[in-house]
Amino acid sequence: MTRTCSASVPTFVSHSVPLPQCCPVSGNPLQGSKLTVCYMPDAIVFPVEDLAAYVAEYVGGRGEIRGMEEMVQELATRVRDVVGQPVRAFADLIIQPPFGGDQQTMRVSARSAA
């Protein structure tokens, strides 16, 4: 569903959703990870219910997309395509390194220009 807002009032929109385990090999990211997208809408507002559905498409990989970095980049681009404005997407990840080591936090950030 397309949502709109007044383009005459400067507005900042930010959506956050929890990230499920996406990688079937490593089990990353771990519970507590989240994705945020933010932008300044010109008129179109990204439907809030769509972000979780978009993220769900990456569980187990989506086409050639296997890494969290590429997922965040592609999500920034997909949201940008809907709202027609630059979008910044970032993921705050809790990960277990697949080849051993202590649990880590990682932030992946991508900006998709209009």
C-alpha positions in Angstrom: 0.0 0.0 0.0 1.4 3.4 -0.9 1.5 5.9 1.9 2.1 9.6 1.3 3.0 12.6 3.4 3.2 16.3 2.8 6.3 17.3 0.9 6.0 20.8 2.3 7.0 19.8 5.8 10.5 18.5 6.3 10.3 15.0 7.7 12.7 12.3 8.6 11.5 8.6 8.7 13.3 5.7 10.3 12.1 2.1 10.3 13.8 -0.7 12.3 13.1 -4.4 12.3 14.8 -7.4 14.1 17.0 -9.5 11.8 16.4 -13.2 11.9 19.2 -15.7 11.3 19.9 -15.5 7.6 22.9 -17.7 7.0 22.1 -21.4 7.0 25.8 -22.2 7.5 26.9 -19.8 10.3 23.5 -19.1 11.8 24.3 -15.4 11.7 23.2 -12.9 12.6 22.2 -13.8 16.1 19.2 -12.7 18.1 19.3 -9.1 19.0 20.5 -8.0 15.6 18.4 -5.3 13.8 18.1 -3.4 10.5 17.3 0.3 10.2 16.5 2.2 7.1 16.1 6.0 7.2 15.3 8.7 4.7 13.7 12.1 4.2 10.5 11.5 2.1 9.5 13.8 -0.6 5.9 12.5 -0.7 6.1 8.7 -0.6 6.5 6.9 2.7 7.8 3.3 2.7 5.1 0.9 4.0 6.1 -0.2 7.5 4.9 -3.7 7.0 7.0 -4.2 3.9 10.4 -4.0 5.6 10.0 -7.2 7.6 8.8 -9.0 4.5 11.8 -7.7 2.5 14.2 -9.0 5.2 12.5 -12.4 5.3 13.4 -12.8 1.6 17.1 -13.1 2.6 16.7 -16.0 5.1 18.9 -18.7 3.5 20.2 -16.3 0.9 18.4 -14.4 -1.9 19.8 -15.2 -5.4 23.4 -14.3 -5.4 23.1 -12.4 -2.1 24.7 -14.4 0.7 26.5 -11.8 2.9 25.0 -9.3 5.3 27.0 -6.5 3.6 25.3 -7.2 0.3 21.9 -7.6 1.9 22.1 -4.2 3.5 23.2 -2.6 0.2 20.4 -4.2 -1.7 17.8 -3.3 0.9 18.9 0.3 0.8 18.5 0.3 -3.0 15.1 -1.5 -2.8 13.7 1.0 -0.3 15.1 3.9 -2.4 13.3 2.6 -5.4 10.0 2.8 -3.5 10.5 6.2 -1.9 12.4 7.9 -4.7 14.9 9.5 -2.2 18.3 8.7 -0.9 18.2 6.0 1.7 20.6 5.0 4.4 20.4 1.4 5.7 22.4 0.0 8.6 22.4 -3.3 10.4 23.6 -3.7 14.0 24.6 -7.3 14.0 25.6 -9.8 16.7 27.6 -12.5 15.0 29.5 -15.6 15.9 32.6 -15.8 13.6 32.1 -18.9 11.5 35.7 -20.1 12.0 35.9 -19.6 15.7 36.5 -16.8 18.1 34.5 -14.7 20.4 31.0 -13.3 19.6 31.2 -9.9 18.0 29.1 -6.9 17.2 29.3 -5.4 13.7 27.6 -2.5 12.0 27.1 -2.5 8.3 26.0 0.8 6.7 25.0 1.6 3.1 23.7 4.7 1.4 21.8 4.4 -1.8 21.5 7.7 -3.6 18.4 8.7 -5.6 
